[in-house]
Amino acid sequence: GDLRSVLITSVLNLEQLEVDLFRCAGRHHWVPATQRLFGGQIVGQALVAAARAVSRDEQVHSLHCYFVRTGDPKVPVLYEVERTRTGKSFSVRSVKAIQHGQPIFTCQASFQLSQGSPVQHQFTMPTVPPPEELLTQEELIQKFLQNPNVAEGYRKRLTKIQAQDVPIDIKPVNPPDVFSSEPQEAKQLFWVRARGYIGETDMKVHCCVAAYISDYAFLDTALLPHRQYRVKFMVSLDHSMWFHAPFRADHWMLYECESPWAGGCRGLVQGRLWRRDGVLAVTCAQEGVIRVEQTPNQSKL
């Protein structure tokens, strides 16, 4: 092993206060510019809490969450677990995340004992360049910053993004032209993995890390056809995940994201996390609030 992933040592590390009651022990590692708690962090921590309340042999196969209040990055989050059902094959755990005495998030996670079946199929993984042939998000930003014609306000925004301590490695497959406001297809693909080493461990650990990763830039997919507008407010409403096959969250996975619909100040996104060998590991879905300025953006040059 080399440097351990901060997602394991800090971000998703929960302190047990009582039976089925936990508190986030690490600092809020990365906080978005909105100064709200990152949704992926809350989902990942809630799944950690739920996983502590099942047997080692049970693995999570799905979770369904609602974000009900804004998370405050200045205070810890409490996670209260309810053992809703423990069956022979499936167990359900309900989790409530609490700040300032009020729930900010609710989640139900279902766990299953391993079972074989001849009924199997999956979609085909998109054909894309391998991550070794692509630039990281940081390298792309550095390339954009070398353009002397970039407007100063946008230059400051890119510099701020570059300085953010996001614990994920990201390599976009088809990065959008940052200097264009032309509408694009509501689809994006990027290679993702946790920074640092996680290694062979309980699969539930990798699922918790994937929950964190899955929310990063996910809802942005719904904005690609509407790049002429400036976003006033954007926040996740709900988040669902289905886990299909074992994977390593510290190995490169292709995140295929698409938005089939937007309207009524909401946007829907769907995602698939693929292992490099073409196995579909995780499916995700999310709806969020999206409010924009009615006047088009100014040029970034």
PEHU-V971219 format. One record per residue. N is the residue number from 1. PHI is phi in whole degrees, 0 to 359 (999 if undefined). Layout:
# PEHU-V971219
N PHI
N PHI
This chain:
# PEHU-V971219
1 999
2 248
3 297
4 289
5 296
6 296
7 295
8 269
9 283
10 225
11 301
12 258
13 269
14 254
15 265
16 275
17 266
18 199
19 302
20 64
21 228
22 227
23 223
24 296
25 271
26 274
27 286
28 286
29 302
30 232
31 242
32 300
33 299
34 290
35 61
36 252
37 302
38 295
39 301
40 298
41 295
42 293
43 298
44 297
45 292
46 297
47 291
48 301
49 298
50 296
51 293
52 291
53 252
54 230
55 288
56 298
57 283
58 274
59 241
60 292
61 243
62 199
63 212
64 223
65 231
66 230
67 269
68 253
69 216
70 292
71 280
72 264
73 286
74 270
75 228
76 293
77 246
78 264
79 239
80 252
81 256
82 245
83 276
84 299
85 203
86 236
87 253
88 286
89 246
90 234
91 228
92 243
93 235
94 256
95 233
96 241
97 264
98 233
99 221
100 52
101 78
102 231
103 291
104 252
105 194
106 231
107 209
108 238
109 238
110 246
111 240
112 224
113 286
114 303
115 219
116 272
117 201
118 283
119 277
120 215
121 196
122 199
123 294
124 260
125 296
126 300
127 273
128 221
129 297
130 292
131 299
132 297
133 265
134 244
135 276
136 286
137 300
138 296
139 292
140 295
141 298
142 300
143 296
144 296
145 292
146 285
147 284
148 291
149 268
150 293
151 302
152 299
153 298
154 287
155 299
156 296
157 293
158 296
159 297
160 294
161 298
162 297
163 277
164 290
165 266
166 280
167 277
168 230
169 270
170 226
171 229
172 297
173 279
174 232
175 298
176 292
177 290
178 291
179 265
180 248
181 253
182 291
183 301
184 233
185 301
186 282
187 207
188 214
189 230
190 209
191 279
192 224
193 195
194 291
195 285
196 91
197 257
198 246
199 83
200 286
201 203
202 307
203 303
204 299
205 297
206 294
207 293
208 295
209 293
210 297
211 297
212 297
213 297
214 298
215 270
216 284
217 63
218 293
219 293
220 303
221 302
222 289
223 269
224 302
225 282
226 231
227 287
228 282
229 255
230 269
231 283
232 270
233 204
234 212
235 208
236 286
237 260
238 212
239 204
240 230
241 218
242 231
243 256
244 253
245 216
246 299
247 202
248 248
249 288
250 263
251 253
252 300
253 231
254 273
255 258
256 259
257 241
258 210
259 240
260 282
261 199
262 212
263 170
264 59
265 63
266 227
267 224
268 249
269 231
270 230
271 217
272 226
273 260
274 253
275 289
276 298
277 274
278 90
279 277
280 284
281 265
282 215
283 241
284 230
285 210
286 206
287 239
288 217
289 277
290 227
291 239
292 232
293 290
294 283
295 270
296 295
297 294
298 277
299 297
300 270
301 251
